[in-house]
Amino acid sequence: MFTGIIQEMGQVLKVEQGDRLVSLDISADIVADMAVGGSISVNGTCLTAVRVEDAVITVEIGSETLDRTTMGAIQPGDAVNLELPMTPASLFDGHVVQGHIDGVGRITSVDPEGDSVRIRMEASQDILRYLVEKGSVTVDGISLTVAGFDESGFEVAIIPHTLAVTTLGLRDVGATVNLEVDVLAKYVERLLKN
């Protein structure tokens, strides 16, 4: 389980394409003490370390994840958002993030608001039905607050710090992002159906 508070932007060093499997080598300081078999959130996607050497981690991405996320489009040199799993002693600063991507969104506008920006994203109804104003949503692993939404998308207001320490500061209109809705909304929906 994660919180959506990005700990570091890592750099993709190598991408190997296999038969419905992609392997990434990612360089980052926070991975140096990871063990093989440990979990890490990469752009919001919970992945497993299959090799760790110094400050480089190798993760493998299977067909299910490739079909539901933006992970298949990652190239060498790309920056990625990284977060290690929560521990019992962790501060719970964001919201409950599983690293199980619900779908892909597309940035449709980036509008400055003073030193901050408002980013609008297009998303499917499968995503939008779980959003509420001032509720939580995860965008590329980043815990964000929904600033507004309508039938075609939603908006988030981003402060300068978040722009500086995450990949959102590198994204332009047209970029695709991984989206995870608040798992509590899905549980409420399931309970109400029963």
C-alpha positions as CSV (number, residue, x, y, z in Angstrom):
1,M,0.0,0.0,0.0
2,F,1.2,3.5,-0.8
3,T,0.1,7.1,0.0
4,G,0.7,8.9,-3.3
5,I,3.4,11.1,-1.8
6,I,6.3,10.8,-4.4
7,Q,9.6,10.2,-2.8
8,E,11.8,10.6,-5.8
9,M,11.8,11.0,-9.6
10,G,13.9,8.1,-11.0
11,Q,15.4,7.8,-14.4
12,V,14.7,4.9,-16.8
13,L,18.1,3.6,-18.0
14,K,17.0,0.7,-20.1
15,V,13.8,-0.8,-21.6
16,E,13.8,-4.4,-22.8
17,Q,10.8,-5.6,-24.8
18,G,9.9,-9.3,-24.4
19,D,6.9,-11.4,-25.5
20,R,4.1,-9.4,-23.7
21,L,6.6,-8.5,-21.0
22,V,8.6,-5.3,-20.6
23,S,11.6,-4.9,-18.3
24,L,12.8,-1.5,-17.0
25,D,16.0,-0.6,-15.3
26,I,15.4,2.5,-13.2
27,S,18.1,4.6,-11.4
28,A,17.1,6.2,-8.1
29,D,18.6,6.7,-4.6
30,I,15.6,5.3,-2.8
31,V,15.9,1.8,-4.4
32,A,19.4,1.2,-3.1
33,D,18.2,-0.7,0.0
34,M,15.3,-2.6,-1.6
35,A,15.3,-6.3,-1.7
36,V,14.4,-8.5,-4.6
37,G,10.7,-9.3,-4.4
38,G,9.9,-5.9,-2.8
39,S,7.2,-3.6,-4.2
40,I,7.6,-0.1,-5.6
41,S,5.2,2.3,-7.2
42,V,6.4,3.5,-10.6
43,N,4.1,6.2,-12.1
44,G,1.4,4.8,-9.8
45,T,1.8,1.2,-10.9
46,C,2.7,-1.3,-8.2
47,L,5.6,-3.3,-9.5
48,T,8.0,-6.0,-8.1
49,A,11.8,-5.6,-7.9
50,V,13.4,-8.5,-9.8
51,R,16.9,-7.2,-9.5
52,V,18.6,-4.6,-7.3
53,E,22.2,-3.5,-7.8
54,D,23.4,-0.4,-5.9
55,A,20.9,2.4,-6.9
56,V,19.4,0.6,-9.9
57,I,16.3,-1.5,-9.8
58,T,14.9,-3.8,-12.5
59,V,11.1,-4.3,-12.6
60,E,9.1,-6.4,-15.1
61,I,5.7,-5.4,-16.4
62,G,3.3,-8.1,-17.6
63,S,0.5,-8.0,-20.2
64,E,-2.3,-7.1,-17.8
65,T,-0.4,-4.0,-16.6
66,L,0.7,-3.1,-20.2
67,D,-3.0,-3.2,-21.3
68,R,-4.3,-0.9,-18.5
69,T,-1.5,1.6,-18.1
70,T,0.9,3.9,-19.8
71,M,3.9,1.8,-18.8
72,G,4.4,0.3,-22.3
73,A,5.2,3.8,-23.7
74,I,8.1,4.4,-21.3
75,Q,11.5,5.1,-23.0
76,P,15.1,5.2,-21.8
77,G,15.8,8.7,-20.3
78,D,12.2,9.1,-19.1
79,A,11.6,10.4,-15.6
80,V,9.3,8.3,-13.4
81,N,7.5,9.0,-10.1
82,L,8.7,6.6,-7.4
83,E,7.3,5.7,-4.0
84,L,8.2,2.8,-1.6
85,P,5.4,1.1,0.2
86,M,4.1,2.3,3.6
87,T,5.5,0.8,6.8
88,P,3.8,0.7,10.2
89,A,5.9,3.8,11.1
90,S,5.1,5.8,8.0
91,L,3.4,9.1,8.0
92,F,0.0,8.8,6.2
93,D,0.2,12.1,4.3
94,G,-1.8,11.3,1.1
95,H,-4.6,8.8,0.8
96,V,-4.9,5.0,0.4
97,V,-3.2,4.1,-2.9
98,Q,-2.9,0.5,-4.0
99,G,-0.9,0.9,-7.2
100,H,-3.7,-0.8,-9.1
101,I,-4.3,1.4,-12.1
102,D,-8.0,1.9,-13.1
103,G,-7.4,3.5,-16.4
104,V,-5.5,6.0,-18.5
105,G,-6.3,9.7,-18.8
106,R,-5.1,12.4,-21.2
107,I,-4.1,15.9,-20.2
108,T,-6.3,18.4,-22.2
109,S,-5.2,21.7,-20.7
110,V,-2.5,23.1,-18.4
111,D,-3.5,26.6,-17.3
112,P,-1.3,28.8,-15.0
113,E,-3.0,30.2,-11.9
114,G,-0.4,32.5,-10.5
115,D,2.6,30.3,-9.4
116,S,0.4,27.2,-9.6
117,V,-1.3,25.5,-12.5
118,R,-4.7,23.9,-13.0
119,I,-4.5,20.7,-15.1
120,R,-7.6,19.2,-16.8
121,M,-7.6,15.5,-17.7
122,E,-10.0,13.6,-20.0
123,A,-11.1,10.3,-18.4
124,S,-13.6,7.6,-19.1
125,Q,-16.9,7.2,-17.2
126,D,-15.4,4.2,-15.5
127,I,-13.1,6.6,-13.7
128,L,-15.3,9.7,-13.4
129,R,-18.2,7.9,-11.6
130,Y,-15.9,7.5,-8.6
131,L,-14.8,11.1,-8.3
132,V,-16.2,13.8,-6.0
133,E,-15.1,17.4,-5.7
134,K,-12.4,17.7,-3.0
135,G,-12.0,13.9,-3.1
136,S,-8.8,12.0,-3.9
137,V,-7.5,10.7,-7.1
138,T,-4.1,9.4,-8.0
139,V,-2.4,10.7,-11.2
140,D,0.9,8.8,-12.1
141,G,1.2,7.8,-8.5
142,I,0.6,11.3,-7.1
143,S,-2.1,11.8,-4.5
144,L,-4.2,14.8,-5.7
145,T,-7.4,16.5,-4.8
146,V,-10.2,16.8,-7.4
147,A,-10.8,20.5,-8.0
148,G,-13.7,20.0,-10.3
149,F,-15.2,17.5,-12.8
150,D,-17.9,17.1,-15.4
151,E,-19.0,14.4,-17.8
152,S,-15.8,14.3,-19.8
153,G,-13.0,14.9,-17.3
154,F,-11.7,16.4,-14.1
155,E,-9.3,19.1,-12.9
156,V,-6.6,19.2,-10.3
157,A,-4.8,22.3,-8.9
158,I,-1.0,21.8,-8.6
159,I,1.3,23.8,-6.4
160,P,4.9,24.6,-7.5
161,H,6.4,22.0,-5.1
162,T,4.5,19.2,-6.7
163,L,5.4,20.5,-10.2
164,A,9.1,20.5,-9.2
165,V,9.3,17.0,-7.6
166,T,7.0,15.0,-9.8
167,T,6.7,14.2,-13.5
168,L,3.6,16.5,-13.7
169,G,6.0,19.4,-14.2
170,L,7.2,17.6,-17.3
171,R,3.8,16.8,-18.9
172,D,2.2,18.8,-21.7
173,V,-1.2,18.8,-23.3
174,G,-1.8,15.4,-24.9
175,A,0.3,13.4,-22.5
176,T,-1.3,10.3,-21.1
177,V,-1.3,9.5,-17.4
178,N,-2.1,6.5,-15.1
179,L,-5.2,7.0,-13.0
180,E,-6.3,5.3,-9.8
181,V,-9.5,6.2,-8.1
182,D,-10.0,6.2,-4.3
183,V,-10.5,2.5,-3.4
184,L,-13.0,3.5,-0.7
185,A,-15.4,4.7,-3.3
186,K,-15.3,1.3,-5.0
187,Y,-16.0,-0.5,-1.7
188,V,-18.9,1.8,-1.0
189,E,-20.3,1.1,-4.5
190,R,-19.9,-2.7,-4.0
191,L,-21.6,-2.6,-0.6
192,L,-24.6,-0.5,-1.9
193,K,-25.1,-2.9,-4.8
194,N,-25.5,-5.8,-2.3
